[in-house]
Amino acid sequence: MNVLHLALALLAVFQIGIALSGHAGIIVFTILSGIPIGLNNTVFTESAMEVSDAPRPVASAGYNFVRWMGGALAPFVATKLGEEVGVAVPYVLGALCCAVGMIILYARRHHLRSLSRVDADHVVHDTAQAAATM
């Protein structure tokens, strides 16, 4: 769960950096934002499938539907906000969404308890696998 919060916090900081920076800062923060986006992609996908009671393919399909729907709507909404309200607004809104996501993850953390078991299983499995290859 710490990775989820870290990735969202980094993404929020980089989005604020884009909103407040000049040309060079926008380039740097845009490139750096790929780090938390990659972390989010991996960790949120795995988390969504591990905490769901649905079979893994169903959980994956549901999560991907939500993710791709957001990906389809975001460019349109961000463009409208940028054109009609201000160029920094989409990034500030994105940072606020990251903050809200962190609050929701914290408030609903009891649903994520099973993820600590997954981490423990990977440590035990990885240690046993490493010992077997020696």
DSSP file (Angstrom, degrees, kcal/mol; ACC not computed):
  #  RESIDUE AA STRUCTURE BP1 BP2  ACC     N-H-->O    O-->H-N    N-H-->O    O-->H-N    TCO  KAPPA ALPHA  PHI   PSI    X-CA   Y-CA   Z-CA
    1    1 A M     >        0   0    0      0, 0.0     4,-1.9     0, 0.0     5,-0.2   0.000 360.0 360.0 360.0 -27.7    0.0    0.0    0.0
    2    2 A N  H  >  +     0   0    0      1,-0.2     4,-2.7     2,-0.2     5,-0.2   0.873 360.0  53.9 -62.8 -36.1    3.0    2.3    0.6
    3    3 A V  H  > S+     0   0    0      2,-0.2     4,-2.8     1,-0.2     5,-0.3   0.889 105.2  54.3 -65.8 -38.3    3.8    2.1   -3.1
    4    4 A L  H  > S+     0   0    0      2,-0.2     4,-2.1     1,-0.2    -2,-0.2   0.940 112.8  42.3 -59.5 -47.4    0.3    3.2   -4.1
    5    5 A H  H  X S+     0   0    0     -4,-1.9     4,-2.6     2,-0.2    -2,-0.2   0.909 114.8  50.5 -67.5 -42.0    0.6    6.3   -1.9
    6    6 A L  H  X S+     0   0    0     -4,-2.7     4,-2.7     2,-0.2     5,-0.2   0.930 111.5  47.5 -61.6 -46.2    4.1    7.1   -3.0
    7    7 A A  H  X S+     0   0    0     -4,-2.8     4,-2.3     1,-0.2    -1,-0.2   0.901 114.1  46.8 -64.9 -40.9    3.2    6.8   -6.7
    8    8 A L  H  X S+     0   0    0     -4,-2.1     4,-2.3    -5,-0.3    -1,-0.2   0.901 112.7  49.8 -67.4 -39.6    0.1    9.0   -6.3
    9    9 A A  H  X S+     0   0    0     -4,-2.6     4,-2.4     2,-0.2    -2,-0.2   0.925 112.1  47.6 -64.8 -44.1    2.0   11.6   -4.3
   10   10 A L  H  X S+     0   0    0     -4,-2.7     4,-2.7     1,-0.2     5,-0.2   0.924 111.5  50.4 -61.7 -43.9    4.8   11.7   -6.9
   11   11 A L  H  X S+     0   0    0     -4,-2.3     4,-2.2    -5,-0.2    -1,-0.2   0.910 110.4  50.0 -61.9 -41.6    2.3   12.0   -9.7
   12   12 A A  H  X S+     0   0    0     -4,-2.3     4,-2.3     2,-0.2    -1,-0.2   0.922 111.5  48.5 -62.1 -44.3    0.6   14.9   -7.9
   13   13 A V  H  X S+     0   0    0     -4,-2.4     4,-2.3     1,-0.2    -2,-0.2   0.923 112.3  48.4 -62.9 -44.1    3.9   16.7   -7.3
   14   14 A F  H  X S+     0   0    0     -4,-2.7     4,-2.2     2,-0.2    -1,-0.2   0.861 110.3  51.9 -66.5 -34.6    4.9   16.3  -10.9
   15   15 A Q  H  X S+     0   0    0     -4,-2.2     4,-2.4     2,-0.2    -1,-0.2   0.906 110.1  48.0 -68.0 -40.7    1.5   17.6  -12.1
   16   16 A I  H  X S+     0   0    0     -4,-2.3     4,-2.0     2,-0.2    -2,-0.2   0.898 109.8  54.7 -64.1 -38.3    1.8   20.6   -9.9
   17   17 A G  H  X S+     0   0    0     -4,-2.3     4,-1.2     1,-0.2    -2,-0.2   0.908 108.8  47.1 -59.9 -42.2    5.3   21.1  -11.3
   18   18 A I  H  < S+     0   0    0     -4,-2.2     3,-0.4     1,-0.2    -2,-0.2   0.922 111.8  51.3 -63.5 -44.0    3.9   21.0  -14.9
   19   19 A A  H  < S+     0   0    0     -4,-2.4    -2,-0.2     1,-0.2    -1,-0.2   0.835 119.4  34.6 -63.8 -33.4    1.2   23.5  -13.9
   20   20 A L  H  < S+     0   0    0     -4,-2.0    -1,-0.2    -5,-0.1    -2,-0.2   0.515 102.4  91.0-102.2  -5.8    3.6   26.0  -12.4
   21   21 A S     <  -     0   0    0     -4,-1.2     2,-0.1    -3,-0.4    -3,-0.0  -0.416  66.7-124.5 -94.1 163.9    6.7   25.6  -14.6
   22   22 A G     >  -     0   0    0     -2,-0.1     4,-2.4     4,-0.0     5,-0.2  -0.117  55.7 -68.3 -84.3-167.2    7.9   27.2  -17.7
   23   23 A H  H  > S+     0   0    0      1,-0.2     4,-1.8     2,-0.2     5,-0.1   0.902 133.7  45.2 -56.0 -50.3    8.8   25.4  -20.9
   24   24 A A  H  > S+     0   0    0      1,-0.2     4,-2.3     2,-0.2    -1,-0.2   0.899 113.7  50.5 -64.4 -40.6   11.9   23.6  -19.6
   25   25 A G  H  > S+     0   0    0      1,-0.2     4,-3.0     2,-0.2     5,-0.3   0.879 106.5  54.9 -64.3 -38.4   10.1   22.6  -16.4
   26   26 A I  H  X S+     0   0    0     -4,-2.4     4,-2.0     2,-0.2    -1,-0.2   0.912 109.2  48.0 -61.4 -42.1    7.2   21.2  -18.3
   27   27 A I  H  X S+     0   0    0     -4,-1.8     4,-2.1    -5,-0.2    -2,-0.2   0.945 114.7  45.0 -63.5 -48.5    9.5   18.9  -20.3
   28   28 A V  H  X S+     0   0    0     -4,-2.3     4,-2.7     1,-0.2    -2,-0.2   0.942 115.9  45.1 -62.4 -49.6   11.3   17.7  -17.2
   29   29 A F  H  X S+     0   0    0     -4,-3.0     4,-1.8     1,-0.2    -1,-0.2   0.832 111.1  54.0 -67.7 -31.7    8.2   17.1  -15.1
   30   30 A T  H  < S+     0   0    0     -4,-2.0     4,-0.4    -5,-0.3    -1,-0.2   0.926 111.7  44.4 -66.5 -43.6    6.4   15.4  -18.0
   31   31 A I  H >< S+     0   0    0     -4,-2.1     3,-1.4     1,-0.2     4,-0.3   0.937 114.1  49.6 -64.9 -46.3    9.3   12.9  -18.4
   32   32 A L  H >< S+     0   0    0     -4,-2.7     3,-1.8     1,-0.3    -1,-0.2   0.808  97.6  69.1 -63.1 -29.6    9.5   12.3  -14.7
   33   33 A S  T 3X S+     0   0    0     -4,-1.8     4,-1.8     1,-0.3    -1,-0.3   0.699  83.2  74.1 -65.5 -16.6    5.8   11.7  -14.5
   34   34 A G  H <> S+     0   0    0     -3,-1.4     4,-2.2    -4,-0.4    -1,-0.3   0.795  87.9  62.6 -64.0 -27.1    6.4    8.5  -16.4
   35   35 A I  H <> S+     0   0    0     -3,-1.8     4,-2.2    -4,-0.3    -2,-0.2   0.982 109.2  35.4 -64.6 -58.2    7.9    6.9  -13.2
   36   36 A P  H  > S+     0   0    0      0, 0.0     4,-3.1     0, 0.0     5,-0.2   0.835 115.2  57.7 -68.3 -27.8    4.8    7.1  -11.0
   37   37 A I  H  X S+     0   0    0     -4,-1.8     4,-2.5     2,-0.2    -2,-0.2   0.932 108.7  45.9 -65.2 -42.9    2.5    6.4  -14.0
   38   38 A G  H  X S+     0   0    0     -4,-2.2     4,-2.0     2,-0.2     5,-0.2   0.913 114.2  48.1 -63.6 -43.0    4.4    3.1  -14.6
   39   39 A L  H  X S+     0   0    0     -4,-2.2     4,-3.0     1,-0.2     5,-0.4   0.940 112.4  49.3 -61.2 -46.9    4.3    2.3  -10.9
   40   40 A N  H  X>S+     0   0    0     -4,-3.1     4,-2.5     1,-0.2     5,-0.5   0.918 108.2  53.9 -59.0 -44.2    0.5    3.1  -10.8
   41   41 A N  H  X5S+     0   0    0     -4,-2.5     4,-1.3    -5,-0.2    -1,-0.2   0.936 116.9  36.4 -57.1 -49.2   -0.2    0.9  -13.8
   42   42 A T  H  X5S+     0   0    0     -4,-2.0     4,-2.3     2,-0.2     5,-0.2   0.949 121.7  42.3 -70.1 -50.5    1.5   -2.1  -12.4
   43   43 A V  H  X5S+     0   0    0     -4,-3.0     4,-2.7    -5,-0.2     5,-0.2   0.901 115.3  47.6 -70.9 -41.9    0.5   -1.8   -8.7
   44   44 A F  H  X5S+     0   0    0     -4,-2.5     4,-2.6    -5,-0.4    -1,-0.2   0.897 112.6  50.3 -67.0 -38.4   -3.1   -0.7   -9.2
   45   45 A T  H  X<S+     0   0    0     -4,-1.3     4,-1.7    -5,-0.5    -2,-0.2   0.961 115.0  42.4 -62.8 -50.3   -3.7   -3.5  -11.7
   46   46 A E  H  X S+     0   0    0     -4,-2.3     4,-2.1     1,-0.2    -2,-0.2   0.907 115.6  50.2 -62.7 -42.3   -2.2   -6.2   -9.4
   47   47 A S  H  X S+     0   0    0     -4,-2.7     4,-2.3     1,-0.2     5,-0.2   0.913 107.7  52.9 -63.7 -43.4   -4.0   -4.7   -6.4
   48   48 A A  H  X S+     0   0    0     -4,-2.6     4,-0.7     1,-0.2    -1,-0.2   0.878 113.2  43.9 -61.7 -37.5   -7.4   -4.6   -8.2
   49   49 A M  H  < S+     0   0    0     -4,-1.7    -1,-0.2    -5,-0.2    -2,-0.2   0.839 113.8  50.0 -77.9 -32.1   -7.1   -8.2   -9.1
   50   50 A E  H  < S+     0   0    0     -4,-2.1    -2,-0.2     1,-0.2    -1,-0.2   0.858 113.1  43.5 -75.4 -35.2   -5.9   -9.4   -5.6
   51   51 A V  H  < S+     0   0    0     -4,-2.3    -1,-0.2    -5,-0.2     2,-0.2   0.617  94.1  98.7 -87.9 -11.2   -8.5   -7.6   -3.5
   52   52 A S     <  -     0   0    0     -4,-0.7     7,-0.1    -5,-0.2     4,-0.1  -0.488  62.2-151.3 -79.1 144.2  -11.5   -8.6   -5.7
   53   53 A D  S    S+     0   0    0     -2,-0.2    -1,-0.1     2,-0.1     3,-0.1   0.614  74.2  94.4 -82.2 -14.4  -13.7  -11.5   -4.9
   54   54 A A  S    S-     0   0    0      1,-0.1    -2,-0.1     2,-0.1     5,-0.0  -0.340  94.9 -84.3 -73.8 157.3  -14.4  -11.9   -8.6
   55   55 A P    >>  -     0   0    0      0, 0.0     4,-2.6     0, 0.0     3,-0.7  -0.294  47.2-105.6 -58.1 149.9  -12.4  -14.4  -10.7
   56   56 A R  H 3> S+     0   0    0      1,-0.3     4,-2.5     2,-0.2     5,-0.2   0.846 118.7  50.3 -51.4 -45.0   -9.1  -12.8  -11.9
   57   57 A P  H 3> S+     0   0    0      0, 0.0     4,-2.2     0, 0.0    -1,-0.3   0.881 112.8  47.6 -63.9 -35.4  -10.2  -12.3  -15.6
   58   58 A V  H <> S+     0   0    0     -3,-0.7     4,-2.5     2,-0.2    -2,-0.2   0.920 112.7  48.0 -70.3 -43.8  -13.5  -10.6  -14.5
   59   59 A A  H  X S+     0   0    0     -4,-2.6     4,-2.5     1,-0.2     5,-0.2   0.910 112.8  49.4 -62.0 -41.8  -11.6   -8.3  -12.0
   60   60 A S  H  X S+     0   0    0     -4,-2.5     4,-2.7    -5,-0.3    -2,-0.2   0.912 111.2  49.1 -63.7 -43.1   -9.1   -7.5  -14.7
   61   61 A A  H  X S+     0   0    0     -4,-2.2     4,-2.2     2,-0.2    -2,-0.2   0.916 112.6  47.6 -64.1 -43.5  -11.8   -6.7  -17.3
   62   62 A G  H  X S+     0   0    0     -4,-2.5     4,-1.9     2,-0.2    -2,-0.2   0.923 114.0  46.6 -63.6 -44.5  -13.7   -4.5  -14.8
   63   63 A Y  H  X S+     0   0    0     -4,-2.5     4,-2.7     1,-0.2    -2,-0.2   0.928 112.8  49.5 -64.0 -44.9  -10.5   -2.6  -13.8
   64   64 A N  H  X S+     0   0    0     -4,-2.7     4,-3.0     1,-0.2     5,-0.3   0.857 107.0  55.8 -64.9 -34.2   -9.5   -2.2  -17.4
   65   65 A F  H  X S+     0   0    0     -4,-2.2     4,-2.2     2,-0.2    -1,-0.2   0.950 111.4  43.2 -60.6 -48.0  -12.9   -0.9  -18.4
   66   66 A V  H  X S+     0   0    0     -4,-1.9     4,-2.2     2,-0.2    -2,-0.2   0.934 116.4  48.0 -63.0 -46.1  -12.7    1.9  -15.7
   67   67 A R  H  X S+     0   0    0     -4,-2.7     4,-2.1     1,-0.2    -2,-0.2   0.927 115.0  43.3 -62.8 -46.5   -9.1    2.7  -16.6
   68   68 A W  H  X S+     0   0    0     -4,-3.0     4,-1.7     2,-0.2    -1,-0.2   0.814 110.2  55.9 -73.5 -29.3   -9.6    2.9  -20.4
   69   69 A M  H  X S+     0   0    0     -4,-2.2     4,-2.2    -5,-0.3     5,-0.2   0.929 110.2  46.4 -64.9 -43.3  -12.9    4.8  -20.0
   70   70 A G  H  X S+     0   0    0     -4,-2.2     4,-2.6     1,-0.2    -2,-0.2   0.899 111.2  52.2 -61.9 -40.6  -10.9    7.4  -18.0
   71   71 A G  H  < S+     0   0    0     -4,-2.1    -1,-0.2     1,-0.2    -2,-0.2   0.797 110.9  47.9 -66.1 -28.4   -8.2    7.3  -20.7
   72   72 A A  H  < S+     0   0    0     -4,-1.7     4,-0.5     2,-0.1    -2,-0.2   0.867 118.6  38.3 -78.9 -37.6  -10.8    8.0  -23.4
   73   73 A L  H  X S+     0   0    0     -4,-2.2     4,-2.5     1,-0.1     3,-0.3   0.808 100.8  73.9 -83.3 -31.0  -12.5   10.9  -21.6
   74   74 A A  H  X S+     0   0    0     -4,-2.6     4,-3.2     1,-0.2     5,-0.3   0.873  92.9  51.0 -57.2 -45.5   -9.4   12.6  -20.0
   75   75 A P  H  > S+     0   0    0      0, 0.0     4,-2.1     0, 0.0    -1,-0.2   0.910 113.6  45.9 -61.2 -39.4   -8.0   14.2  -23.2
   76   76 A F  H  > S+     0   0    0     -4,-0.5     4,-2.3    -3,-0.3    -2,-0.2   0.953 117.1  42.9 -65.7 -49.5  -11.4   15.7  -24.1
   77   77 A V  H  X S+     0   0    0     -4,-2.5     4,-2.6     1,-0.2     5,-0.2   0.919 114.9  49.9 -64.5 -44.1  -12.0   17.0  -20.6
   78   78 A A  H  X S+     0   0    0     -4,-3.2     4,-2.7    -5,-0.3    -1,-0.2   0.896 110.7  50.0 -63.2 -40.1   -8.5   18.2  -20.1
   79   79 A T  H  X S+     0   0    0     -4,-2.1     4,-2.5    -5,-0.3     5,-0.2   0.932 111.5  47.8 -63.8 -45.7   -8.5   20.1  -23.4
   80   80 A K  H  X S+     0   0    0     -4,-2.3     4,-2.8     2,-0.2     5,-0.4   0.928 114.2  46.7 -61.5 -45.1  -11.8   21.8  -22.6
   81   81 A L  H  X>S+     0   0    0     -4,-2.6     4,-2.4     1,-0.2     5,-2.0   0.927 113.8  48.6 -62.1 -44.6  -10.6   22.8  -19.2
   82   82 A G  H  <5S+     0   0    0     -4,-2.7    -2,-0.2    -5,-0.2    -1,-0.2   0.879 118.0  40.0 -63.6 -39.0   -7.3   24.1  -20.6
   83   83 A E  H  <5S+     0   0    0     -4,-2.5    -2,-0.2    -5,-0.2    -1,-0.2   0.892 126.6  31.0 -77.2 -40.8   -9.0   26.1  -23.3
   84   84 A E  H  <5S+     0   0    0     -4,-2.8    -3,-0.2    -5,-0.2    -2,-0.2   0.710 133.6  20.5 -97.3 -21.7  -11.9   27.5  -21.4
   85   85 A V  T  <5S-     0   0    0     -4,-2.4     2,-0.2    -5,-0.4    -3,-0.2   0.791 120.2 -54.6-113.9 -52.4  -10.6   27.8  -17.8
   86   86 A G    > < -     0   0    0     -5,-2.0     3,-0.9     1,-0.1    -1,-0.2  -0.804  38.1-110.3 171.1 148.2   -6.8   27.9  -17.9
   87   87 A V  T 3  S+     0   0    0      1,-0.3     4,-0.3    -2,-0.2    -5,-0.1   0.771 116.3  50.2 -65.9 -26.1   -3.9   25.9  -19.1
   88   88 A A  T >> S+     0   0    0      1,-0.2     4,-2.1     2,-0.1     3,-0.6   0.688  89.2  84.9 -83.0 -18.2   -2.8   24.9  -15.6
   89   89 A V  H <> S+     0   0    0     -3,-0.9     4,-2.9     1,-0.2     5,-0.3   0.866  83.8  53.8 -58.4 -44.5   -6.2   23.7  -14.5
   90   90 A P  H 3> S+     0   0    0      0, 0.0     4,-2.0     0, 0.0    -1,-0.2   0.884 112.5  45.7 -59.7 -35.4   -6.1   20.1  -15.9
   91   91 A Y  H <> S+     0   0    0     -3,-0.6     4,-2.3    -4,-0.3    -2,-0.2   0.883 112.8  48.4 -75.2 -38.4   -2.8   19.5  -14.0
   92   92 A V  H  X S+     0   0    0     -4,-2.1     4,-2.4     2,-0.2    -1,-0.2   0.919 112.8  49.3 -65.4 -42.7   -4.1   21.0  -10.8
   93   93 A L  H  X S+     0   0    0     -4,-2.9     4,-2.4    -5,-0.2    -2,-0.2   0.902 110.0  51.7 -62.6 -40.9   -7.3   18.9  -11.1
   94   94 A G  H  X S+     0   0    0     -4,-2.0     4,-2.0    -5,-0.3    -2,-0.2   0.908 109.6  49.1 -61.3 -42.3   -5.1   15.8  -11.8
   95   95 A A  H  X S+     0   0    0     -4,-2.3     4,-2.1     2,-0.2    -2,-0.2   0.898 110.7  50.5 -64.3 -40.4   -3.1   16.5   -8.6
   96   96 A L  H  X S+     0   0    0     -4,-2.4     4,-2.7     1,-0.2    -2,-0.2   0.894 108.1  52.8 -63.9 -39.4   -6.3   17.0   -6.6
   97   97 A C  H  X S+     0   0    0     -4,-2.4     4,-2.5     2,-0.2    -1,-0.2   0.886 107.7  51.6 -63.1 -38.1   -7.6   13.6   -8.0
   98   98 A C  H  X S+     0   0    0     -4,-2.0     4,-2.2     2,-0.2    -2,-0.2   0.919 110.3  48.9 -63.0 -42.6   -4.4   12.0   -6.8
   99   99 A A  H  X S+     0   0    0     -4,-2.1     4,-2.1     2,-0.2    -2,-0.2   0.911 111.7  48.5 -63.2 -42.8   -4.9   13.5   -3.4
  100  100 A V  H  X S+     0   0    0     -4,-2.7     4,-2.6     1,-0.2    -1,-0.2   0.905 109.8  53.2 -63.7 -40.7   -8.5   12.3   -3.3
  101  101 A G  H  X S+     0   0    0     -4,-2.5     4,-2.6     1,-0.2    -2,-0.2   0.900 108.2  50.0 -60.0 -41.7   -7.3    8.8   -4.4
  102  102 A M  H  X S+     0   0    0     -4,-2.2     4,-2.2     2,-0.2    -1,-0.2   0.896 110.8  49.6 -64.3 -39.8   -4.8    8.7   -1.5
  103  103 A I  H  X S+     0   0    0     -4,-2.1     4,-2.9     2,-0.2    -2,-0.2   0.921 111.9  47.9 -64.7 -43.6   -7.5    9.7    0.9
  104  104 A I  H  X S+     0   0    0     -4,-2.6     4,-2.4     2,-0.2    -2,-0.2   0.922 110.8  51.2 -63.8 -43.8   -9.8    7.0   -0.4
  105  105 A L  H  < S+     0   0    0     -4,-2.6    -1,-0.2     1,-0.2    -2,-0.2   0.904 114.0  44.8 -59.9 -40.5   -7.1    4.4   -0.2
  106  106 A Y  H >< S+     0   0    0     -4,-2.2     3,-1.3     1,-0.2    -2,-0.2   0.930 114.1  48.1 -69.2 -44.5   -6.4    5.4    3.4
  107  107 A A  H 3< S+     0   0    0     -4,-2.9     3,-0.3     1,-0.3    -2,-0.2   0.840 120.1  38.0 -65.9 -32.7  -10.0    5.5    4.4
  108  108 A R  T >< S+     0   0    0     -4,-2.4     3,-2.1    -5,-0.2     4,-0.4   0.030  77.2 125.9-105.7  25.6  -10.7    2.1    2.8
  109  109 A R  G X   +     0   0    0     -3,-1.3     3,-1.5     1,-0.3     4,-0.3   0.736  59.7  72.6 -60.5 -24.4   -7.4    0.5    3.8
  110  110 A H  G >  S+     0   0    0     -3,-0.3     3,-0.8     1,-0.3    -1,-0.3   0.785  92.4  57.7 -62.9 -24.3   -9.2   -2.5    5.4
  111  111 A H  G <  S+     0   0    0     -3,-2.1     3,-0.3     1,-0.2    -1,-0.3   0.689 103.9  53.6 -74.5 -17.5  -10.1   -3.7    1.9
  112  112 A L  G X> S+     0   0    0     -3,-1.5     3,-1.8    -4,-0.4     4,-0.6   0.337  73.9 102.6-100.7   6.4   -6.4   -3.8    1.1
  113  113 A R  H X> S+     0   0    0     -3,-0.8     3,-1.1     1,-0.3     4,-0.8   0.842  73.8  64.0 -59.1 -33.1   -5.3   -6.0    4.0
  114  114 A S  H 3> S+     0   0    0     -3,-0.3     4,-1.4     1,-0.3    -1,-0.3   0.730  89.9  68.6 -65.1 -19.5   -5.0   -8.9    1.7
  115  115 A L  H <> S+     0   0    0     -3,-1.8     4,-2.2     1,-0.2    -1,-0.3   0.837  91.7  58.3 -69.3 -30.8   -2.2   -7.1   -0.2
  116  116 A S  H <X S+     0   0    0     -3,-1.1     4,-2.0    -4,-0.6    -1,-0.2   0.857 104.0  53.2 -66.1 -32.2    0.1   -7.5    2.7
  117  117 A R  H  X S+     0   0    0     -4,-0.8     4,-2.8     2,-0.2    -1,-0.2   0.890 106.2  52.9 -65.4 -40.0   -0.3  -11.2    2.4
  118  118 A V  H  X S+     0   0    0     -4,-1.4     4,-2.4     2,-0.2    -2,-0.2   0.920 108.6  49.5 -62.5 -43.9    0.6  -11.0   -1.2
  119  119 A D  H  X S+     0   0    0     -4,-2.2     4,-2.0     1,-0.2    -1,-0.2   0.917 112.2  48.0 -60.9 -42.9    3.8   -9.2   -0.3
  120  120 A A  H  X S+     0   0    0     -4,-2.0     4,-2.5     1,-0.2    -2,-0.2   0.909 110.7  51.4 -64.6 -41.8    4.6  -11.8    2.3
  121  121 A D  H  X S+     0   0    0     -4,-2.8     4,-3.1     1,-0.2     5,-0.2   0.897 109.7  49.9 -61.4 -41.1    3.9  -14.7   -0.1
  122  122 A H  H  X S+     0   0    0     -4,-2.4     4,-3.1     2,-0.2     5,-0.2   0.896 110.8  49.3 -66.2 -39.1    6.2  -13.1   -2.7
  123  123 A V  H  X S+     0   0    0     -4,-2.0     4,-2.2     2,-0.2    -2,-0.2   0.945 115.7  42.7 -64.4 -47.1    9.0  -12.7   -0.2
  124  124 A V  H  X S+     0   0    0     -4,-2.5     4,-2.4     2,-0.2    -2,-0.2   0.937 118.3  45.7 -63.9 -46.5    8.7  -16.3    1.0
  125  125 A H  H  X S+     0   0    0     -4,-3.1     4,-2.6    -5,-0.2    -2,-0.2   0.924 113.8  48.0 -63.3 -46.0    8.3  -17.6   -2.6
  126  126 A D  H  X S+     0   0    0     -4,-3.1     4,-2.3    -5,-0.2    -1,-0.2   0.878 112.5  49.2 -64.4 -37.9   11.2  -15.6   -3.9
  127  127 A T  H  X S+     0   0    0     -4,-2.2     4,-2.1    -5,-0.2    -1,-0.2   0.922 113.5  45.9 -67.1 -44.0   13.5  -16.7   -1.0
  128  128 A A  H  X S+     0   0    0     -4,-2.4     4,-1.8     1,-0.2    -2,-0.2   0.892 113.6  49.6 -65.0 -39.2   12.6  -20.3   -1.6
  129  129 A Q  H  X S+     0   0    0     -4,-2.6     4,-1.3     2,-0.2    -2,-0.2   0.898 110.4  49.7 -67.4 -40.8   13.1  -20.0   -5.3
  130  130 A A  H  X S+     0   0    0     -4,-2.3     4,-0.5     1,-0.2     3,-0.2   0.894 111.2  49.5 -65.1 -39.6   16.5  -18.3   -4.9
  131  131 A A  H >< S+     0   0    0     -4,-2.1     3,-0.7     1,-0.2    -1,-0.2   0.860 108.0  54.5 -67.2 -34.6   17.6  -21.1   -2.5
  132  132 A A  H 3< S+     0   0    0     -4,-1.8    -1,-0.2     1,-0.2    -2,-0.2   0.790 105.3  52.8 -70.1 -28.1   16.5  -23.8   -4.9
  133  133 A T  H 3<        0   0    0     -4,-1.3    -1,-0.2     1,-0.2    -2,-0.2   0.582 360.0 360.0 -85.2  -8.6   18.6  -22.3   -7.8
  134  134 A M    <<        0   0    0     -3,-0.7    -1,-0.2    -4,-0.5    -2,-0.1   0.486 360.0 360.0 -82.5 360.0   21.8  -22.3   -5.7
